[in-house]
């Protein structure tokens, strides 16, 4: 019987062009290795989609299987499942090892092969489950473990010039989706039909701008009427009616990087009560964008917008924080939680941070102005203030349609 290995290298074909240059990945790994050295970490074992993607360029599809990136002072090796064959090697910076499922925990045997036993091991407390942490301790028998969650998050928060270029392109793609959605809005159209128009337009645009990429995960949330009450409500087959409030939400995904456009719209007409709430939310949006500059703290920005809403008698209708960081992020992975516009985040904005301004008010069904109101722009913090990279217009002059 042929021997079945625990793991092996399946370097099938040639390396594919990655979204960023080798120099960009070398720079990220160099900064990580400096952090590891300062903290006494001999090998870092990353399991999250966001860190594996950030440091290697490979964004995995878990489907119930674990993946990893092991970084040592000398090597950077992705650990992938056999079902993916040679694609993880082609799409990663550095080496790749494929683990097999001939016996349980070959994943950890492959990690041990790279990281070694008895070392000081770095890991991610925000991602590694209790079950997998116990296996790390069993297979690697670390002399010590060090949580790298915060340090890697802080590194990802500061965008390189190459990242900023990609994020600007992503914002432009989101705008393309927004205009396609606006064109598709009409009385009787279903939410799903309008959403598909926006998604299709973005995927065509991404393929045009990035012909060497792989395409996955771009999506639209387009909500109408009562369905606008939550920012993340899924698309339905509800048909649009005259006077409906709408939420336009486009989310292009490019090589693991997330950007977004979110706008309030109305079908045909907007009543006075709704217009009053909408204009107040726009006022908060414009105030918030003016506050996003180097030296401002997330908490202070939040308190100022809170005061604006309170003066308008609307603060009780606020539903979540006013913005968040962008980068390697999606609706099912990643979050740079240290850069969010909330009362409990005291991070000071710095040049190179990328953050949204997205105030939202939700008025309950049956009340005057019922619905969810949300505007969303992406801003790059600069030495002089900020650069707004969202170009789709907001407000009633452009977004009362039909």
Buried (B, 14 or more C-beta within 10 A) or exposed (E): EEEEEBBEEBEEEEEBEBBBEEEBBEBBBEBBBEBBEEBEBBBBBBBBBBBBBBBBBBBBBEEEBBBBBBBBEEEBBBBBBBEBBBBBBBBBBBBBBBBBEEEEBBBBBBBBBBBBEEBBBBBBEBBBEEEBBEBBEEBBEBEEBBBBBEBBBBBBBBBEEBBBEBBBBBBBBBBBBBBBBBEBBEBEBBBBBBBBBBBBBBBEBBEEBBEEBEEEBBBBBBBBBBBBBBBEBEBBEBBBEEBBBBBBBBBBBBBBBBBBBBBBBBBBEBEEEBBBBBBBBBBBBBBBBEBBBBEBBBBBBBEBBBEBBEEBEBBEBBEBBBBBBBBBBBEEBBBBBBBBBBEEBEBEBEBBBBBBBBBBBBBEEEEEBBBBBBBBBBBBBEEEBBEBBBEBEBBBEEBBBE
